[in-house]
Amino acid sequence: MKPINRRGFIHLSSFGLTSFTLPGFINKSVLINKKPIVVSTWDAGLNANLAAWKVLSTGGTALDAVEQGVMVTENEINCCVGLGANPDRDGHVTLDASIMDHQFNCGSVAFLERIKHPISVARRVMEKTPHVMLVGSGAQQFAISEGFSLEKDELSKDAKNAYENWLKKSTYKPIYNVERQSEIPKNDAAYNAPHKLSNGEWNHDTIGMIALDAQGNLSGSCTTSGAGFKMRGRLGDSPIIGAGLYVDNEVGAVVATGQGEDVIRVAGSSAVVEFMRQGKSPKEACKLVIERIRRIKKEKAKDIQVCFIAINNKGEYGAYALHNGFNYAVHSEKGNELLESEFLD
């Protein structure tokens, strides 16, 4: 074999050949070293990002980061995510989650009851079954077989109070644009209904997270209790790959939050990825899909909120929302910060 001199090596490198074999050398690829970043929805993402960053900053994978990150939110007792969340209209908390890695591996669970960490069950579905989605009692049975504990079938204190107040009228009419009045008590159903608040923010029921690791790989996760007081059996976009979450390592990763039915309607997250594939920036790609939803919903768009966050494979990120009030958290080497999203109207 003719020796490769310095000029020859540089010539090979100019063609993108990063792997070579020489006597005494191991055949391997040059390691990719990218700056890691994690982006998540809403202000709950600040705490979730801290757990994810512990993984990313020590060379861990994006997949581990997005699982560990949203588990923080699942652990918290709140009206939006996890077993402490508001129930469906029959009084039961049902959880949905999805996860996807850089190799198109994905898993999700839906209509899962009494399991604390649906995101981890979704990952087990991805890694230990030939399926993508398990639902209901089948998802619960699988979780138990994997060692997950079956929690008590009871509502948290706040959720119980909210449910009892909701039962007085037993209607499901989310009022999105009505400002929250200071006299509404926190345990009133009106407080937890998905609507626009007096400070311009929106109530929400999802945390989504996307990350890029130092190896240049992307992953994403999404976990939710769904809309409070929803019809029993209702599913939103969060557990649906291509709607609530999508990852293509050659392009980027996207997660959605907001009115799930309207994210499903346009296969939202995969649509954002396709616009990035065409060369659009993450923010531009998110905006184009929001505009599509606005055209479809017409005047009814004033009653819903839909938002997307995106990272491309260069580590550039962006977000866009249908209305004002959406914020998202970004953790990079520069620190952890909460940003206000641009919006359509």
Sequence and secondary structure as in RCSB ss.txt:
>XXXX:A:sequence
MKPINRRGFIHLSSFGLTSFTLPGFINKSVLINKKPIVVSTWDAGLNANLAAWKVLSTGGTALDAVEQGVMVTEN
EINCCVGLGANPDRDGHVTLDASIMDHQFNCGSVAFLERIKHPISVARRVMEKTPHVMLVGSGAQQFAISEGFSL
EKDELSKDAKNAYENWLKKSTYKPIYNVERQSEIPKNDAAYNAPHKLSNGEWNHDTIGMIALDAQGNLSGSCTTS
GAGFKMRGRLGDSPIIGAGLYVDNEVGAVVATGQGEDVIRVAGSSAVVEFMRQGKSPKEACKLVIERIRRIKKEK
AKDIQVCFIAINNKGEYGAYALHNGFNYAVHSEKGNELLESEFLD
>XXXX:A:secstr
     HHHHHHHHHTT  B   TT    B       EEEEESTTHHHHHHHHHHHHTTT  HHHHHHHHHHHHHH
S  SSSSTTS   TTS   EEEEEE TTS EEEEEEE S S HHHHHHHHHHHSS SEEEHHHHHHHHHHTT   
  S   HHHHHHHHHHTTT      SSS   TTS TTSHHHHSS B TTS B   EEEEEEE TTS EEEEEEE 
 STT  TT   STTSBTTTEEEETTTEEEEEEE HHHHHHTTHHHHHHHHHHTT  HHHHHHHHHHHHHHHHGGG
GGG  EEEEEEETTS EEEEESSTT EEEEEETTEEEEEE  B  
